Amino acid sequence: MSDPHNSESRRRTARADNLPFRVFMWVTILSALGLIVFFGSHMYRFHRHRRISDRMETAITRLALHRPSDLTDDQWAYCILYTWNLHTGYGGVPSYVPTDDLERIVAEFETRIDAGPDLATIDWLWEEYFRAYPRARNYNKYWPTSPDYLARFEAGDHGGYPLSYWRSKYEQRIGNK
């Protein structure tokens, strides 16, 4: 028979009384850790995509430094504007253009800029966006070298953003790194 005043007996009773609380605490701790891992992985995914997206934005603005000799400043600014809009509309979040695709596209785009961009570079980039995210095709109507926009392109309609704007935007971007 156990002595109610016995300390061993009291410890067993206290442990048994605390069992629901201890289970609750473990469930709470494990749930909190699961949420931290879940949100942390999503935050990492968006942070990684944001870094690559920023790299693409810098590359697009860098086009302003490499105007092809057969184009006017305004024509090239027009191409940069609509390419910028394509990227900011579709490349900024991983649910549109997957991060790995965007990383591949920006690496090749930077290589093409280093080699000397031209209208084929612009067309290539647009095609890559459409390949990576087919739903972006609805932006096809703004493709700067498309027949629908050729008259605006040839007229040098830079959309209110002259080449000097894109050069200064590039300088700001590299100055902030």
C-alpha positions, 0 to 999 in steps of 0.5 A, spaced: 500 500 500 502 506 498 503 512 503 500 518 500 505 522 503 510 518 500 514 523 495 515 518 489 507 517 489 506 524 489 511 525 483 507 519 479 500 522 481 503 529 478 506 526 472 499 523 470 495 529 472 500 533 467 499 528 461 494 532 457 498 539 458 504 536 456 501 533 450 498 539 448 505 543 449 508 538 444 503 539 439 503 546 440 511 546 439 511 541 433 505 545 430 509 552 431 515 549 428 511 546 422 509 553 421 516 556 421 518 551 416 512 552 411 513 559 411 520 560 411 521 555 405 515 560 402 519 566 404 526 563 401 522 561 394 520 568 394 526 572 396 530 567 391 525 569 385 525 577 387 533 577 387 533 574 380 527 578 378 531 584 380 537 582 376 533 581 370 530 588 371 537 591 371 539 587 365 533 590 361 535 597 363 542 596 361 539 595 354 539 603 354 547 603 354 547 598 348 543 601 343 543 598 336 546 603 331 540 602 326 535 604 331 534 611 334 534 612 341 526 613 341 525 606 338 530 603 342 527 606 348 520 603 346 523 596 346 526 597 353 519 600 355 515 594 353 520 589 355 520 592 362 512 592 362 513 584 360 517 582 365 514 586 371 507 584 369 509 576 368 516 575 371 516 578 378 512 572 381 514 565 381 507 563 380 508 566 373 515 565 370 518 559 374 524 561 378 529 556 375 526 558 368 527 566 369 534 564 372 536 561 365 532 566 361 536 572 365 543 568 364 542 568 357 539 575 356 545 578 359 550 574 355 546 576 349 547 584 351 554 583 352 555 580 345 551 586 343 543 587 343 539 588 337 531 587 335 533 579 335 535 580 342 528 583 344 524 578 340 528 572 343 526 575 350 519 575 349 519 568 346 522 565 352 517 569 356 511 566 352 515 559 353 516 559 360 509 562 362 504 561 356 499 565 359 503 571 358 501 571 350 495 575 352 501 581 352 503 579 345 499 585 343 505 589 346 510 586 343 515 592 340 517 588 334 510 585 332 506 588 326 501 591 330 506 595 333 511 596 328 508 603 326 509 606 333 516 603 333 518 606 327 515 613 329 519 612 335 514 613 340 518 611 347 511 612 351 514 617 355 520 614 357 526 616 353 532 613 353 535 617 358 530 615 363 532 608 362 540 610 362 539 613 369 534 608 371 540 603 370 545 607 374 540 608 380 540 600 380 547 599 379 548 604 384 544 601 389 548 594 389 
